[in-house]
Amino acid sequence: MKNLNEPLNEPHKRDPEAMKREPDVVPFERHPAPKEQSGSLLSANQMQDLRSRWTSVQSSFVDEPRKSVEEADKLVASAIQQIEEGFAAERTNLEKQWSRGDKVSTEDLRVCLQHYRDFFDRLLTRM
């Protein structure tokens, strides 16, 4: 089984001239840099907002524990929705390229699959 962390043996990796012969390969449309650079599923702004909201929720627990738990539930639902929207946007970008007949490189698909694998691993390690 291929390790997804290793580069794939694409033709252009073996033969630099092969890349010149594949002009119809379109680069994958990536999400904004802060999301990818941080290794997070959310942008830096989204994380800052969620952390700020969490601090408020946690601070209110002593005075209003029930309301605090209700707000925590809403906050977690909001975070999940934002993550879902990020994956949906990534899927939509791929589908647009495919529907235009564009080829998406195997490397870009590998990176996309890594995002899904990382998210799946995070889900399973937190349970």
Backbone as CSV, one residue per row, in Angstrom:
resi,resn,N_x,N_y,N_z,CA_x,CA_y,CA_z,C_x,C_y,C_z
1,MET,0.850,-1.186,0.000,0.000,0.000,0.000,0.885,1.235,0.000
2,LYS,0.550,2.217,-0.786,1.339,3.432,-0.949,1.186,4.335,0.262
3,ASN,2.306,4.857,0.772,2.297,5.832,1.858,1.871,7.172,1.266
4,LEU,0.786,7.752,1.759,0.269,9.000,1.206,1.172,10.190,1.497
5,ASN,2.137,10.025,2.418,3.053,11.114,2.720,4.195,11.201,1.719
6,GLU,4.378,10.170,0.910,5.456,10.150,-0.068,4.946,10.656,-1.408
7,PRO,5.840,11.324,-2.175,5.432,11.775,-3.501,5.071,10.596,-4.393
8,LEU,4.142,10.821,-5.290,3.728,9.777,-6.213,4.703,9.706,-7.375
9,ASN,4.768,8.562,-8.005,5.605,8.392,-9.187,4.835,8.827,-10.420
10,GLU,4.694,10.125,-10.579,4.020,10.671,-11.747,5.022,10.782,-12.880
11,PRO,4.562,10.782,-14.123,5.477,10.859,-15.257,6.431,12.046,-15.183
12,HIS,5.927,13.211,-14.747,6.794,14.387,-14.719,7.846,14.297,-13.624
13,LYS,7.647,13.414,-12.636,8.652,13.216,-11.593,9.833,12.420,-12.156
14,ARG,9.520,11.483,-13.041,10.560,10.656,-13.639,11.184,11.346,-14.845
15,ASP,10.375,12.062,-15.589,10.824,12.684,-16.828,10.375,14.137,-16.843
16,PRO,11.298,15.081,-16.570,10.906,16.501,-16.543,10.258,16.970,-17.837
17,GLU,10.576,16.324,-18.950,9.982,16.702,-20.235,8.509,16.300,-20.305
18,ALA,8.113,15.319,-19.492,6.724,14.860,-19.516,5.776,15.973,-19.094
19,MET,6.221,16.819,-18.175,5.380,17.919,-17.719,5.043,18.863,-18.878
20,LYS,5.995,19.067,-19.767,5.761,19.939,-20.922,4.753,19.323,-21.879
21,ARG,4.655,18.000,-21.876,3.735,17.320,-22.777,2.326,17.216,-22.195
22,GLU,2.116,17.713,-20.963,0.806,17.634,-20.310,0.249,19.029,-20.066
23,PRO,-0.008,19.811,-21.129,-0.474,21.182,-20.934,-1.898,21.277,-20.411
24,ASP,-2.670,20.199,-20.491,-4.062,20.262,-20.056,-4.234,19.954,-18.572
25,VAL,-3.150,19.755,-17.820,-3.251,19.538,-16.381,-3.386,20.899,-15.724
26,VAL,-4.485,21.104,-15.022,-4.772,22.381,-14.381,-4.481,22.268,-12.898
27,PRO,-3.746,23.231,-12.330,-3.468,23.172,-10.890,-4.759,23.209,-10.081
28,PHE,-4.761,22.495,-8.975,-5.905,22.445,-8.075,-6.107,23.809,-7.441
29,GLU,-7.330,24.287,-7.402,-7.636,25.576,-6.786,-7.657,25.404,-5.276
30,ARG,-6.658,25.946,-4.618,-6.483,25.748,-3.179,-7.229,26.789,-2.354
31,HIS,-7.428,26.455,-1.069,-8.030,27.384,-0.122,-7.000,28.423,0.281
32,PRO,-7.413,29.482,0.950,-6.477,30.523,1.365,-5.316,29.961,2.186
33,ALA,-4.168,30.587,2.086,-2.934,30.117,2.718,-3.028,29.910,4.232
34,PRO,-3.682,30.791,4.999,-3.667,30.572,6.456,-4.195,29.214,6.869
35,LYS,-5.207,28.720,6.169,-5.778,27.421,6.508,-4.762,26.307,6.276
36,GLU,-4.065,26.348,5.148,-3.117,25.287,4.818,-1.845,25.399,5.641
37,GLN,-1.350,26.609,5.835,-0.092,26.778,6.536,-0.197,26.356,7.992
38,SER,-1.334,26.579,8.615,-1.471,26.258,10.026,-1.705,24.771,10.253
39,GLY,-2.066,24.034,9.212,-2.376,22.628,9.376,-3.747,22.444,10.001
40,SER,-4.497,23.515,10.110,-5.807,23.484,10.720,-6.884,23.301,9.666
41,LEU,-8.035,22.896,10.116,-9.186,22.760,9.242,-9.938,24.073,9.099
42,LEU,-9.520,25.081,9.857,-10.158,26.390,9.847,-9.114,27.461,9.594
43,SER,-9.553,28.612,9.100,-8.636,29.731,8.895,-8.237,30.309,10.257
44,ALA,-7.199,31.112,10.247,-6.728,31.750,11.483,-7.826,32.627,12.082
45,ASN,-8.558,33.347,11.242,-9.651,34.202,11.729,-10.772,33.379,12.353
46,GLN,-11.115,32.277,11.714,-12.165,31.416,12.257,-11.739,30.854,13.616
47,MET,-10.497,30.408,13.706,-10.020,29.851,14.982,-10.018,30.905,16.077
48,GLN,-9.566,32.108,15.738,-9.536,33.188,16.731,-10.948,33.501,17.225
49,ASP,-11.891,33.581,16.303,-13.281,33.854,16.679,-13.842,32.743,17.563
50,LEU,-13.614,31.481,17.180,-14.130,30.353,17.971,-13.499,30.310,19.363
51,ARG,-12.189,30.563,19.440,-11.522,30.561,20.760,-12.058,31.681,21.646
52,SER,-12.286,32.848,21.048,-12.829,33.983,21.799,-14.228,33.652,22.321
53,ARG,-15.025,33.053,21.448,-16.377,32.660,21.864,-16.326,31.587,22.948
54,TRP,-15.355,30.657,22.852,-15.229,29.607,23.865,-14.878,30.214,25.222
55,THR,-13.974,31.185,25.222,-13.593,31.847,26.474,-14.813,32.467,27.135
56,SER,-15.659,33.087,26.349,-16.890,33.686,26.867,-17.827,32.621,27.436
57,VAL,-17.983,31.520,26.706,-18.845,30.421,27.160,-18.331,29.863,28.480
58,GLN,-17.049,29.595,28.537,-16.454,29.003,29.744,-16.544,29.952,30.931
59,SER,-16.350,31.248,30.680,-16.406,32.239,31.760,-17.800,32.360,32.366
60,SER,-18.809,32.095,31.568,-20.181,32.245,32.058,-20.670,31.026,32.854
61,PHE,-19.881,29.967,32.923,-20.325,28.729,33.561,-20.674,28.914,35.040
62,VAL,-19.862,29.640,35.781,-20.081,29.793,37.226,-21.428,30.438,37.510
63,ASP,-21.757,31.487,36.764,-23.012,32.200,37.002,-24.220,31.531,36.354
64,GLU,-24.024,30.929,35.186,-25.132,30.315,34.459,-24.681,29.004,33.801
65,PRO,-24.533,27.932,34.606,-24.004,26.681,34.052,-24.839,26.095,32.915
66,ARG,-26.138,26.110,33.053,-26.981,25.537,32.001,-26.850,26.314,30.700
67,LYS,-26.915,27.637,30.792,-26.774,28.476,29.605,-25.382,28.281,28.989
68,SER,-24.382,28.128,29.821,-23.021,27.916,29.331,-22.928,26.629,28.508
69,VAL,-23.553,25.561,28.993,-23.538,24.290,28.267,-24.331,24.412,26.966
70,GLU,-25.441,25.111,26.984,-26.215,25.323,25.762,-25.403,26.100,24.730
71,GLU,-24.686,27.130,25.191,-23.852,27.920,24.295,-22.674,27.101,23.773
72,ALA,-22.131,26.228,24.607,-21.038,25.350,24.168,-21.521,24.441,23.044
73,ASP,-22.733,23.932,23.179,-23.312,23.083,22.141,-23.432,23.854,20.828
74,LYS,-23.935,25.082,20.902,-24.072,25.908,19.704,-22.702,26.214,19.086
75,LEU,-21.727,26.449,19.924,-20.389,26.770,19.428,-19.756,25.575,18.723
76,VAL,-19.904,24.389,19.293,-19.374,23.182,18.657,-20.096,22.943,17.322
77,ALA,-21.401,23.138,17.299,-22.155,22.981,16.047,-21.668,23.974,14.997
78,SER,-21.363,25.188,15.404,-20.855,26.193,14.477,-19.486,25.798,13.926
79,ALA,-18.617,25.293,14.788,-17.286,24.853,14.350,-17.404,23.703,13.346
80,ILE,-18.264,22.750,13.651,-18.471,21.612,12.745,-19.003,22.093,11.399
81,GLN,-19.934,23.035,11.419,-20.495,23.566,10.179,-19.413,24.254,9.347
82,GLN,-18.542,25.017,9.995,-17.470,25.703,9.268,-16.492,24.699,8.644
83,ILE,-16.191,23.636,9.363,-15.312,22.590,8.827,-15.994,21.913,7.635
84,GLU,-17.269,21.607,7.792,-18.032,20.977,6.704,-18.049,21.867,5.465
85,GLU,-18.216,23.164,5.665,-18.235,24.095,4.538,-16.874,24.126,3.831
86,GLY,-15.796,24.006,4.589,-14.462,23.974,3.989,-14.278,22.754,3.100
87,PHE,-14.694,21.589,3.595,-14.609,20.376,2.785,-15.524,20.458,1.564
88,ALA,-16.697,21.029,1.742,-17.628,21.157,0.617,-17.050,22.075,-0.458
89,ALA,-16.389,23.143,-0.045,-15.774,24.060,-1.011,-14.655,23.359,-1.773
90,GLU,-13.872,22.559,-1.073,-12.795,21.814,-1.724,-13.369,20.826,-2.741
91,ARG,-14.416,20.122,-2.347,-15.072,19.161,-3.251,-15.675,19.884,-4.456
92,THR,-16.303,21.024,-4.228,-16.898,21.805,-5.301,-15.845,22.250,-6.313
93,ASN,-14.679,22.677,-5.817,-13.599,23.085,-6.722,-13.172,21.926,-7.617
94,LEU,-13.040,20.751,-7.031,-12.669,19.583,-7.832,-13.751,19.262,-8.859
95,GLU,-15.008,19.282,-8.422,-16.107,18.964,-9.329,-16.198,19.963,-10.478
96,LYS,-15.918,21.241,-10.212,-15.927,22.248,-11.282,-14.863,21.936,-12.316
97,GLN,-13.687,21.574,-11.839,-12.606,21.251,-12.773,-12.969,20.031,-13.611
98,TRP,-13.529,19.009,-12.971,-13.908,17.798,-13.694,-15.012,18.087,-14.708
99,SER,-15.994,18.907,-14.314,-17.112,19.189,-15.224,-16.664,20.017,-16.426
100,ARG,-15.604,20.822,-16.256,-15.056,21.574,-17.394,-14.204,20.683,-18.279
101,GLY,-13.961,19.462,-17.828,-13.110,18.557,-18.582,-11.643,18.723,-18.267
102,ASP,-11.328,19.556,-17.265,-9.935,19.765,-16.870,-9.418,18.531,-16.151
103,LYS,-8.156,18.283,-16.331,-7.523,17.199,-15.592,-6.965,17.779,-14.301
104,VAL,-7.182,17.085,-13.216,-6.611,17.463,-11.928,-5.439,16.524,-11.706
105,SER,-4.298,17.080,-11.352,-3.112,16.237,-11.224,-3.267,15.250,-10.065
106,THR,-2.597,14.146,-10.197,-2.608,13.128,-9.151,-2.047,13.700,-7.857
107,GLU,-1.064,14.560,-7.966,-0.474,15.184,-6.779,-1.519,16.020,-6.038
108,ASP,-2.314,16.797,-6.767,-3.358,17.603,-6.128,-4.412,16.722,-5.476
109,LEU,-4.755,15.624,-6.127,-5.715,14.684,-5.535,-5.129,14.020,-4.297
110,ARG,-3.827,13.735,-4.325,-3.164,13.148,-3.159,-3.229,14.100,-1.975
111,VAL,-2.986,15.385,-2.213,-3.044,16.395,-1.156,-4.465,16.486,-0.599
112,CYS,-5.451,16.450,-1.489,-6.851,16.484,-1.068,-7.171,15.267,-0.198
113,LEU,-6.730,14.099,-0.640,-6.966,12.885,0.145,-6.270,12.971,1.503
114,GLN,-5.110,13.578,1.552,-4.415,13.758,2.829,-5.240,14.616,3.785
115,HIS,-5.893,15.659,3.267,-6.748,16.495,4.118,-7.862,15.650,4.737
116,TYR,-8.483,14.828,3.900,-9.542,13.954,4.415,-8.976,12.971,5.437
117,ARG,-7.821,12.375,5.146,-7.220,11.410,6.067,-6.873,12.073,7.403
118,ASP,-6.280,13.268,7.347,-5.921,13.975,8.572,-7.153,14.265,9.418
119,PHE,-8.228,14.707,8.765,-9.461,14.990,9.486,-10.036,13.712,10.085
120,PHE,-10.062,12.652,9.302,-10.574,11.357,9.781,-9.763,10.861,10.972
121,ASP,-8.439,10.965,10.893,-7.579,10.562,12.000,-7.845,11.376,13.254
122,ARG,-8.053,12.678,13.069,-8.362,13.532,14.233,-9.674,13.117,14.883
123,LEU,-10.655,12.797,14.063,-11.935,12.353,14.613,-11.771,11.093,15.468
124,LEU,-11.015,10.145,14.944,-10.874,8.866,15.637,-9.965,8.941,16.860
125,THR,-8.987,9.841,16.874,-8.083,9.923,18.018,-8.696,10.706,19.166
126,ARG,-9.713,11.451,18.924,-10.346,12.259,19.990,-11.476,11.505,20.686
127,MET,-11.815,10.334,20.147,-12.949,9.596,20.717,-12.512,8.722,21.850
